């Protein structure tokens, strides 16, 4: 057996072992998004599972389902920025296996376009904005989105208190 053949055989063996370990891990056992870090994320997980299970062509053309990696990244992102008292986001599929996470109120719109892991276009417009809102490209630091959501949540709580 040549050195190249031995190396390839070893690499194939290692890939098989790695794949077995990943597949046997509970988070990847059925390619479902699972293990919610917070109970309030359960409806989001159900929605992400639904979007990952779409049939190819769900849009009437050739759109693929939302990719598992994008859905899992979106869940991780939401777990780090979404306060429990904020409204549940709307989550819609994109035609490229991507997804959009949105919050809309009377005064604020927040949209997070998850193009893939570490590739998010974040946009927010608020009442009285002079321009078309603010738009950012984010990869791993979502502190600004956490701030947006905290402001949205505080405004929502204030509006409910005023109405009572």
N, C-alpha and C positions, 0 to 999 in steps of 0.2 A: 504494500500500500504506500503510495507516495505521500509526501508531506502535505501537499495541497488537498488530497483526498481525505487524509486524517483530519485536517483542520476543518474542512467542510462537514465531515461526519460529526465532529465534536460540536460545531456551531449548530447543526440541525438538532442534535441531541439537547443542547442547552435551550434552544428555542422551544422544543417540545416540553422540556421541564418547566420553563418559565410560563408557557401557555397553560400548562396543567395547573400551576400554582395560581395564576391569575384567575382562571376559570373556576377553580375550587373556592376562591374567595367569595364570601357571601354577597358582596356588592356587585360581583360580575357573574354570578351563577346563572342568571337568566337574561342577562343584558337588560335588566330593568334598573331604573334609578331607585335606590332603596336606602334604608337606614336614615330616616330623617333626623337631622341634628336637633330640630325643634318640632314639637307637635304641630305648631301652626303651619309648618311647611308641607304637611301631608297632602292637602289639596293640590299644591304645586307639583309634588311628586307624581300624583295621579295624572295630572295634565301632561307632564313631561313624558310619562310612560305612554300616554295616548298618542302624543305627537311622534314619538319614536316608532310607534306601531302603524303609522299611516302606510297605506299602500302606495307604491310608486305610481305617480299620475293622479294623486289625490286632488290636484288643482284643475283637472280636466286636460292637462298637457302631460308633461313628463317629470314633474317635481318629485324628488325623492323625499322620504320621511326625514324628520329632523334627525341629525346625526346624534348618536349616543354621546360622543365626546362633547358636542355643543350643549346637550341637555345636562350632562353631568357637571360641566363647567358652570352653566347657568345656576344650577342648584347650589353649588359651592359659593358662587358669587352672592346669591340671594341670602344664604345662611349667614354670610358675613356682613351684609348691609341692611337687610330688611328688618326694621323694628317690629316686635310682635303686635304693637298697637296700630300699625299702619294698615291701610286697606290691602286686600289681596290683589295682586296684579293680574292683568289680563295677559295671557301668553298665547301668541299666535305663530304658526309656522311660516317660514319663508320658502320661496321656490327653489332654494339652493341647499337645502338641508340645514339652514340657519333658523333662528327664531327671534322673536321680538317680545320683550317683557315691557308692559306699559301700565302706568298709573295715570288716571285722568280725574281731575276735580273741577269745580267751577272756576278755580283760579290758577291751577297748575297742571301742566302735562309733562310727564317724564317718560321717555322711551329709551330702552336699552336694546340695541340691535346686536345680538350675539351672533357674530359671523363664524365663530369657532373659538376654541380655547385661546385665551389671551388676546382676543381680537373683538373688542366691543366698541361700538359707536354709541356714545351716551348723549342724549339731547334733552334739554329742559326749556320750557317756556312758562313764564309766569304772567299773571295779570299785570298789565302796565308795562310789559317789556317793550322797549323801543324798537328793537330789531326782531329777528325771527328766533330769538332764544339763544341759548348757548349750546355749543356742540363740542364734544371732546372725543378723542380716540384713546381708549383705556386698554391696558394689558393686564396688570396685576394689582394695581392700587386703585381701590374703589371708594376711598374716603370721601371724595366729593359726592358720589352717589349716596353714600350713607347720610351725608349732610342734607342733601336734597330730600331724601325720604323722611328724615327727622323733621325738617321744616313742614313737609306735607302732612305728616302725622300730627304735629302740633297745631297746625291750622285746622285740621279736621276735628281735633278735640275741642278747640276753641269755638268752632262753629256749632258743635253739638251742645256745648255748655250755654252758648248764647241763645240757642233755640229752646232750651229747657226752662 
